[in-house]
Amino acid sequence: MSSPFLESVRRDIRLRGYSIRTEKAYLQWIRQYIHFHHKQHPRSLGAQEVKAFLSHLASERHVAVNTQKVALNALVFLYQKVLQQDLGDLGFTLATKQRSLPVVLSKGEISKILDRLQGRNRLIIEMLYGSGLRISECLRLRVKDIDLQRCSITVKDGKGNKDRQTLLSPRLVPLLEKIIKEAVATQRTDNESGIGPSLPFALGKKYPNAYKMPGWAFIFPSTTLCQHPVTGMICRHHLHQSVVRKALHKAAHDADVIKKKVNCHTFRHSFATHLLEAGTDIRTVQELLGHNDVKTTQIYTHVLGQHYAGTKSPLDLL
């Protein structure tokens, strides 16, 4: 059970429309910050205490750069949005993140892995590779987000709360039609018991019968029911990421693709790299991936070696 203070922070986070994942992360770091300072109220603390906590994470716990950023964002939110206290200049510099090239699979490696997956899990990995989706984006897809006629996918509330459209491989249409029918059938069965898919809280209040609409059914529903984190009502959420990750780990091992680190995001990297390799314009790839800045997409030209295109090794000139 959270303290009354943390519950008030939770309400503030939800009032501002942050995602459940962001809510959990922010509350976790705020809780750790309070415990680090011997359970003193944050209002009695300030910039120096925030700096001390962040320095502890970097020097003692050796957390990753992105983890430092999340902790910093959580504390900035706490002070500026909730407590309305200006932290000023913390004088704290985040550790420099070493740039690493994304892991990309060859087409042959992807085929070998797919051959060792079946049914729903294979379809999910094929969509990650065929549409450049993040695993969270794929599992959150609802029936209304798939246009089987136009072969397009609408990603709602992607990273950075952005919507975007990406392509859908026509070869997946027959299987998706079958999966969608099964998802809608599951929803109808749940509806008989007054249960439906988990919905955004505001939408559920505005449209009380939305849980009966086939368009709101998750394409990949969970096999079990759960309690909605906001409303507390029993509902059916989408499939958990761990199910797909376990299946993928086994498939990569069975395919003997063990020299590369293979995870769900590897297929998004491979999508972008293979499109560029086939001559697709980098701006198109940027749009399909949902990157704000083309510089983010340009990392894949480094994988291909296109950033030094036309340059010959001096050895070849001998």
NORBEL-V359630 format. One record per backbone hydrogen bond with DSSP energy under -0.5 kcal/mol. NH is the residue of the N-H (numbers start at 1). CO is the residue of the C=O. If there is no record, write none. Layout:
NH/CO  NH/CO
This chain:
7/3  8/4  9/5  10/6  11/7  12/8  13/9  14/10  15/11  16/12  17/14  18/13  23/19  24/20  25/21  26/22  27/23  28/24  29/25  30/26  31/27  32/28  33/29  34/30  35/31  36/32  37/33  38/35  39/34  40/34  40/37  44/41  45/42  50/46  51/47  52/48  53/49  54/50  55/51  56/52  57/53  58/54  59/55  60/56  61/56  63/57  68/64  69/65  70/66  71/67  72/68  73/69  74/70  75/71  76/72  77/73  78/74  79/75  80/76  81/77  82/77  83/78  85/79  87/85  90/88  94/92  98/96  110/106  111/107  112/108  113/109  114/110  115/111  116/113  117/114  121/118  122/118  123/119  124/120  125/121  126/122  127/123  128/124  129/125  130/126  131/127  132/128  133/127  138/134  139/135  140/136  141/138  143/217  144/215  145/142  146/143  147/145  147/152  148/146  151/147  152/147  153/166  154/145  155/153  155/164  156/154  158/162  161/158  164/155  166/153  168/151  172/169  173/170  176/172  177/173  178/174  179/175  180/176  181/177  182/178  183/179  184/180  185/181  186/182  187/183  188/184  189/185  190/186  191/187  192/188  193/190  194/191  195/190  198/236  204/200  205/201  206/202  207/203  210/207  212/209  213/210  216/213  217/214  219/141  220/141  221/218  222/237  226/235  228/233  232/228  235/226  236/196  237/235  239/220  243/240  244/240  245/241  246/242  247/243  248/244  249/245  250/246  251/247  252/248  253/249  254/250  255/251  256/253  257/252  258/256  262/260  263/261  266/263  267/263  267/264  268/264  268/265  269/265  270/266  271/267  272/268  273/269  274/270  275/271  276/272  277/273  278/274  279/276  280/275  285/281  286/282  287/283  288/284  289/285  290/286  291/286  296/293  297/293  298/294  299/296  300/297  301/298  302/298  303/299  304/300  305/301  306/301  307/301  308/305  309/306  311/308  316/313  317/313  317/314  318/315
